[in-house]
Amino acid sequence: MLHAYEELNALVESALTHAGASQDQAQATAQALVTAEASGLPSHGLSRVSMYVGHLKAGRVVGNAVPVIKNQRAGAVLIDAANGFAFPACRMAVEQAIDRARQHGIAIAAVTNSHHFGMASYHLDPVAEAGMVGIACGNSPAAMPAAGGKRAIFGTNPIAAIFPRTGHPAVSVDLSLSEVARGKLMVAADKGESIPLGWALDQDGNPTTDPKKGLEGSMLAIGGTKGAMLALVVELLVTTLTGAHFGAEADTFFKPQGNQPQLGQVFIVIDPKALGGNAVYTERIEALVTAMMADEGVRLPGQRRIQLLAAAKQTGLNVSQAVLDSIRALC
């Protein structure tokens, strides 16, 4: 059954405010979750509402938190999320990075004392709208071992990048550094479905097709050692520069009880005018896109997400009755 985008936003916002979130925290978070659902990423969408509500009630998230600037210099700024949801703090960070990149050509905005930041590419849409290039990354509770290890120490540590185009949707890359996003195991576990071999290991380090055992164990890095190394890069970027918790210091998201995760995120924004200029940037990106699309079967990253979101905003989202009932119960 189809449900209006605005209706679902209001429903999720109601569930969050009922659990103790301020209007700003609830609005920003609801919009991010519904957008992820509408963009074809249910693992970061409505399935997360009950988890977020559980964190609010258990005190893992401060519902009335107000993000503030903790430190700053010309092209750099650190935002303290104050243990609230990530989305208001990330919104502030991206706004700051865009403004500072306009002045200095490039800017980095980091967030500390944060929470799950959802679909990484979601935060970069305003960067493309401003005509700039953006990179986003963040860490999460430990889910993957270091290269050669067996103990989960890194999160799945997503990374995203966006490249605007003139007259066309941006090229938007968004990937988790595990073979799949951990949220996909959560969805499979909720549905009682199995997962393919190669996605996860159980607690003893053995390959598993049981998503529940995978959630209790660890995820496999995309590309093996190379993926684990990239996860290390993200972990270092978002913790050593911000003071945020390592993934291994944050309790799992999949249980209401636990510590305040105090995770980190980093956003880098680059103004093409400060380098080769807009004309050079536009010519180069269009030349590469044209070359890519000359091969049949190539699909530009991010296009499906943009199409699904546009369709959902116009005609509504197809959401199961079970999911809707679970959210309504929280209201």
C-alpha positions as CSV (number, residue, x, y, z in Angstrom):
1,M,0.0,0.0,0.0
2,L,1.3,3.4,-0.9
3,H,1.8,6.1,1.7
4,A,2.6,9.8,1.2
5,Y,6.2,10.9,1.9
6,E,4.9,13.7,4.1
7,E,2.6,11.3,6.0
8,L,5.5,9.0,6.8
9,N,7.7,11.9,7.9
10,A,5.0,13.0,10.3
11,L,4.6,9.5,11.6
12,V,8.3,8.9,12.3
13,E,8.6,12.4,13.8
14,S,5.7,11.6,16.2
15,A,7.3,8.4,17.3
16,L,10.6,10.1,18.1
17,T,9.1,13.1,19.9
18,H,6.9,10.7,21.9
19,A,10.1,9.0,23.0
20,G,11.7,12.3,24.1
21,A,13.3,13.9,21.1
22,S,13.0,17.6,20.6
23,Q,11.2,18.9,17.5
24,D,14.5,19.7,15.7
25,Q,16.1,16.3,16.5
26,A,12.9,14.5,15.5
27,Q,12.4,16.4,12.2
28,A,15.9,16.1,11.0
29,T,16.0,12.4,11.9
30,A,12.6,11.5,10.4
31,Q,13.5,13.2,7.1
32,A,16.7,11.2,6.9
33,L,15.1,7.9,7.6
34,V,12.1,8.4,5.3
35,T,14.5,9.6,2.5
36,A,16.6,6.5,2.9
37,E,13.5,4.3,2.7
38,A,12.3,6.2,-0.4
39,S,15.7,5.9,-2.0
40,G,15.6,2.2,-2.0
41,L,17.7,1.7,1.2
42,P,15.3,0.2,3.8
43,S,18.2,-1.0,5.9
44,H,18.8,2.7,6.8
45,G,15.1,3.7,6.6
46,L,12.0,2.9,8.6
47,S,13.4,-0.3,10.0
48,R,15.7,1.9,12.2
49,V,12.8,3.8,13.9
50,S,12.3,1.3,16.7
51,M,16.1,1.2,17.2
52,Y,16.3,4.9,17.5
53,V,13.3,5.1,19.9
54,G,14.9,2.4,22.0
55,H,18.1,4.4,22.2
56,L,16.2,7.5,23.3
57,K,14.4,5.7,26.0
58,A,17.6,4.0,27.3
59,G,19.4,7.3,27.4
60,R,21.9,6.4,24.7
61,V,20.7,9.5,22.8
62,V,20.0,12.9,24.4
63,G,16.7,13.9,22.9
64,N,17.0,17.6,23.5
65,A,20.7,17.9,22.4
66,V,21.7,21.0,20.5
67,P,24.8,20.7,18.3
68,V,27.4,23.4,18.8
69,I,30.7,24.5,17.2
70,K,33.5,23.1,19.5
71,N,36.5,24.4,17.6
72,Q,37.2,26.2,14.3
73,R,39.7,27.7,12.1
74,A,39.3,29.2,8.6
75,G,38.7,26.1,6.6
76,A,38.1,23.7,9.4
77,V,35.3,23.3,12.0
78,L,34.4,20.7,14.7
79,I,30.8,20.2,15.6
80,D,29.8,18.6,18.9
81,A,26.6,16.6,18.5
82,A,26.2,16.6,22.3
83,N,25.2,12.9,22.2
84,G,22.1,13.7,20.2
85,F,21.1,12.1,16.9
86,A,23.6,12.6,14.2
87,F,21.4,14.4,11.6
88,P,21.1,17.9,13.1
89,A,24.9,18.0,13.8
90,C,25.7,16.7,10.3
91,R,23.4,19.2,8.8
92,M,25.3,22.0,10.6
93,A,28.6,20.5,9.6
94,V,27.7,20.4,5.9
95,E,26.4,23.9,6.0
96,Q,29.6,25.1,7.6
97,A,31.7,23.2,5.1
98,I,29.9,24.7,2.2
99,D,30.2,28.3,3.5
100,R,33.9,27.9,4.3
101,A,34.7,26.2,1.0
102,R,33.2,29.2,-0.8
103,Q,35.6,31.4,1.1
104,H,38.7,29.2,1.1
105,G,38.2,26.7,-1.8
106,I,38.1,23.7,0.5
107,A,36.8,23.0,3.9
108,I,36.6,20.1,6.4
109,A,33.8,19.8,8.9
110,A,33.9,17.1,11.5
111,V,31.4,15.8,14.0
112,T,32.1,14.3,17.4
113,N,29.9,12.7,20.2
114,S,27.5,11.6,17.5
115,H,25.2,8.7,16.7
116,H,24.4,6.6,13.6
117,F,24.5,8.9,10.6
118,G,22.4,6.8,8.2
119,M,22.8,6.9,4.5
120,A,26.1,8.8,4.0
121,S,25.2,10.2,0.6
122,Y,22.1,11.9,2.0
123,H,24.3,14.4,3.7
124,L,26.0,15.4,0.5
125,D,23.0,16.4,-1.6
126,P,23.3,20.1,-0.4
127,V,26.9,20.1,-1.5
128,A,26.0,19.2,-5.1
129,E,23.2,21.7,-5.0
130,A,25.8,24.3,-4.2
131,G,27.9,23.2,-7.2
132,M,30.7,21.6,-5.1
133,V,32.3,18.3,-4.7
134,G,31.8,16.5,-1.4
135,I,33.2,13.5,0.5
136,A,31.6,12.1,3.7
137,C,32.6,9.3,6.0
138,G,31.8,8.0,9.5
139,N,32.5,5.1,11.8
140,S,30.1,2.8,13.6
141,P,30.2,0.2,16.4
142,A,32.7,-2.6,15.8
143,A,31.6,-5.0,13.1
144,M,34.7,-5.9,11.1
145,P,38.2,-7.2,12.0
146,A,41.4,-5.5,11.0
147,A,43.2,-7.1,8.1
148,G,44.5,-10.5,9.3
149,G,42.4,-10.3,12.5
150,K,39.4,-12.2,13.8
151,R,38.1,-9.7,16.4
152,A,35.6,-7.0,15.3
153,I,37.4,-3.7,15.8
154,F,36.2,-1.3,13.0
155,G,32.7,-0.4,12.1
156,T,31.4,-0.9,8.5
157,N,32.6,2.7,8.2
158,P,30.6,4.0,5.2
159,I,32.1,6.5,2.7
160,A,30.3,8.6,0.1
161,A,31.3,11.1,-2.6
162,I,29.3,13.5,-4.8
163,F,30.1,15.2,-8.0
164,P,27.6,17.8,-9.4
165,R,26.7,18.0,-13.1
166,T,25.2,20.9,-15.0
167,G,21.7,20.1,-16.1
168,H,21.9,16.5,-14.9
169,P,21.7,14.7,-11.5
170,A,25.0,14.5,-9.6
171,V,27.2,11.4,-9.7
172,S,26.8,10.0,-6.2
173,V,28.8,7.1,-4.8
174,D,27.8,5.6,-1.5
175,L,29.2,2.4,-0.1
176,S,29.8,0.6,3.2
177,L,33.3,-0.9,3.6
178,S,31.8,-4.3,4.5
179,E,30.8,-6.6,1.7
180,V,27.2,-5.4,2.4
181,A,25.8,-2.8,4.9
182,R,25.2,-4.4,8.3
183,G,21.6,-3.1,8.1
184,K,20.9,-5.7,5.4
185,L,21.6,-8.4,8.0
186,M,19.2,-6.7,10.4
187,V,16.5,-6.6,7.7
188,A,17.1,-10.3,6.8
189,A,17.0,-11.3,10.4
190,D,13.7,-9.5,10.9
191,K,12.2,-11.3,7.9
192,G,13.6,-14.7,8.9
193,E,15.7,-14.9,5.6
194,S,19.2,-16.3,5.1
195,I,22.1,-14.3,3.7
196,P,24.7,-15.3,1.1
197,L,28.0,-16.8,2.1
198,G,30.7,-14.1,2.0
199,W,28.7,-11.5,3.9
200,A,29.5,-12.4,7.5
201,L,31.2,-14.6,10.0
202,D,29.8,-16.1,13.2
203,Q,31.3,-15.5,16.7
204,D,33.8,-18.2,16.1
205,G,35.0,-16.7,12.8
206,N,33.2,-19.2,10.6
207,P,31.3,-18.2,7.4
208,T,27.5,-18.1,8.0
209,T,24.3,-17.8,6.1
210,D,22.4,-17.0,9.4
211,P,22.0,-13.2,9.7
212,K,21.5,-13.4,13.5
213,K,24.8,-15.2,13.8
214,G,26.4,-12.7,11.5
215,L,25.1,-9.8,13.7
216,E,26.6,-11.6,16.7
217,G,29.9,-12.2,14.9
218,S,31.5,-9.9,12.3
219,M,31.1,-8.6,8.8
220,L,33.6,-9.3,6.0
221,A,35.3,-6.4,4.5
222,I,34.7,-5.5,0.8
223,G,37.7,-6.6,-1.2
224,G,39.3,-8.4,1.7
225,T,42.5,-6.7,2.9
226,K,42.0,-3.6,0.8
227,G,38.5,-3.0,2.3
228,A,39.9,-3.5,5.8
229,M,42.6,-0.9,5.1
230,L,40.0,1.6,3.8
231,A,38.0,1.0,7.0
232,L,41.2,1.8,9.0
233,V,41.6,5.1,7.1
234,V,38.0,6.1,7.9
235,E,38.4,5.1,11.5
236,L,41.5,7.2,11.9
237,L,40.0,10.3,10.1
238,V,36.8,10.4,12.2
239,T,38.4,9.7,15.6
240,T,41.9,11.0,15.8
241,L,40.8,14.4,14.4
242,T,37.7,14.7,16.6
243,G,38.2,12.7,19.8
244,A,35.2,10.5,18.9
245,H,35.0,6.9,20.1
246,F,36.5,4.1,18.1
247,G,34.0,1.6,16.8
248,A,35.2,-0.9,19.4
249,E,34.4,1.6,22.2
250,A,30.7,2.0,21.1
251,D,28.2,-0.7,22.1
252,T,26.1,-2.3,19.3
253,F,23.3,-0.3,17.9
254,F,21.1,-3.4,17.7
255,K,20.2,-3.4,21.4
256,P,18.5,-0.6,23.3
257,Q,20.9,-0.8,26.3
258,G,24.4,0.3,26.0
259,N,26.6,3.4,26.1
260,Q,26.3,6.7,24.3
261,P,28.1,5.8,21.1
262,Q,29.9,9.2,20.7
263,L,30.9,8.3,17.1
264,G,32.5,10.6,14.5
265,Q,31.8,11.9,11.0
266,V,33.9,13.9,8.6
267,F,32.7,16.0,5.6
268,I,35.1,17.5,3.0
269,V,33.8,20.1,0.5
270,I,35.7,21.4,-2.5
271,D,34.8,24.3,-4.7
272,P,35.9,23.6,-8.3
273,K,36.3,27.3,-8.9
274,A,39.3,27.3,-6.6
275,L,41.2,24.8,-8.8
276,G,40.7,24.3,-12.5
277,G,37.5,26.3,-12.5
278,N,33.9,25.4,-13.3
279,A,34.4,25.2,-17.1
280,V,37.3,22.7,-16.7
281,Y,35.4,20.7,-14.1
282,T,32.2,20.5,-16.2
283,E,34.1,19.5,-19.4
284,R,36.1,16.8,-17.6
285,I,33.2,15.2,-15.8
286,E,31.0,15.2,-18.9
287,A,33.8,13.7,-21.0
288,L,34.2,10.9,-18.5
289,V,30.5,10.3,-18.1
290,T,30.1,10.1,-21.9
291,A,32.9,7.6,-22.1
292,M,31.4,5.5,-19.3
293,M,27.9,5.4,-20.8
294,A,29.3,4.3,-24.2
295,D,29.4,0.8,-22.7
296,E,26.0,-0.8,-22.7
297,G,24.9,-1.8,-19.2
298,V,26.8,1.0,-17.3
299,R,24.7,2.9,-14.8
300,L,25.9,6.0,-13.1
301,P,26.0,5.7,-9.4
302,G,23.3,7.5,-7.5
303,Q,20.9,7.7,-10.4
304,R,18.6,4.9,-9.2
305,R,18.4,6.5,-5.7
306,I,17.5,9.8,-7.3
307,Q,14.8,8.3,-9.5
308,L,13.3,6.3,-6.6
309,L,13.2,9.3,-4.3
310,A,11.6,11.5,-6.9
311,A,8.9,8.8,-7.7
312,A,8.2,8.3,-4.0
313,K,7.7,12.0,-3.3
314,Q,5.2,12.1,-6.2
315,T,3.3,8.9,-5.8
316,G,4.1,7.7,-2.3
317,L,6.1,4.8,-0.7
318,N,5.2,1.2,-0.6
319,V,5.5,0.3,3.1
320,S,4.5,-3.0,4.7
321,Q,1.6,-2.9,7.2
322,A,3.8,-4.6,9.8
323,V,6.4,-1.8,9.6
324,L,3.7,0.9,9.8
325,D,2.0,-0.8,12.8
326,S,5.3,-1.0,14.6
327,I,5.9,2.7,14.2
328,R,2.3,3.6,15.1
329,A,2.7,1.6,18.3
330,L,5.6,3.8,19.2
331,C,3.5,7.0,18.8
